Amino acid sequence: MTTLTVPALRAVPSPLATNLAFIGRSVKHSLREVDALLMAIALPVMLMLVFTYVFGGAIETGGDYINYVVPGIILTCAGFGASSTAVSVNTDMTEGIINRFRTMPLRASAVITGHAVASLLRNLVATGVVFVVGLLIGFRPAAGPLGWLAAFGVIALYILAITWIFAVLGLLARSAGAASGYGFGLLFLPYASSAFVPVDTMPAWLRAFAEHQPLTPINETIRGLLMDTPLGSQPWWALGWCLAILIAGYLWGRWLFPRRLAH
């Protein structure tokens, strides 16, 4: 009698297992790219020192400039740190590894989630460095435990939101160089907000933009939470902007990923 041999079915990993695997992959890549990791940590420190000691004496904010500028430094460096996600995503899409993932019994689009979460973790480390250096040079937050927790939540939500936008730019670009350049304009948004100077010191045309762009309420919310000052409606605007950016970036990325593969 002839015995038929049935090939064993390959187990399909759960979405959670797939996401964790890709998150682990992206974190390992971040740890191996020592130069990029050091720059993500060194850049916020250099910016804080420059703004505090070079520009701080000339800028009137109604108090110690270091207390004013720390939230802006955090948002600026979150943008720089998240921008590397565009290059990482584009590299995966253009150098063939994504085709290898597609042959496996898993959801290949989870590679984008891996990059986003790794960027969040990398930027939170840089944020911690900013706080430590800030404390060493005179930053004196007045927040209680709830204020610190809320500020951390807003910072993490913003980092995740901006990271998804850069991931989409990585999908749109045709090369790693283009991916790096596409988000260049986004990196300057903190400078046209209340991050480094009060918006009422700006020309009328620029003030109108600064008052209504997303980073001003996000920055004011973080500053208010850390310094324990009145917040008004700023937290609601900050939360709304962060969620809108995050949802738009996530849905856009999910829509764009299969279409990028088709080309």
ABEGO torsion letter per residue (X at the ends): XBBBBBBBBBBBBBAAAAAAAAAAAAAAAAAABAAAAAAAAAAAAAAAAAAAAAAAAABBAGEBAAAAAAAAAAAAAAAAAAAAAAAAAAAAAAAGAAAAAAABBBBAAAAAAAAAAAAAAAAAAAAAAAAAAAAAAGBBBABBAAAAAAAAAAAAAAAAAAAAAAAAAAAABABAAAAAAAAAAAAAAAAABAAABBAAABBAAAAAAAAABAAAAAAAAAAAAAAGBBAEAAAAAAAAAAAAAAAAAAAAAAAAAAAAAAX
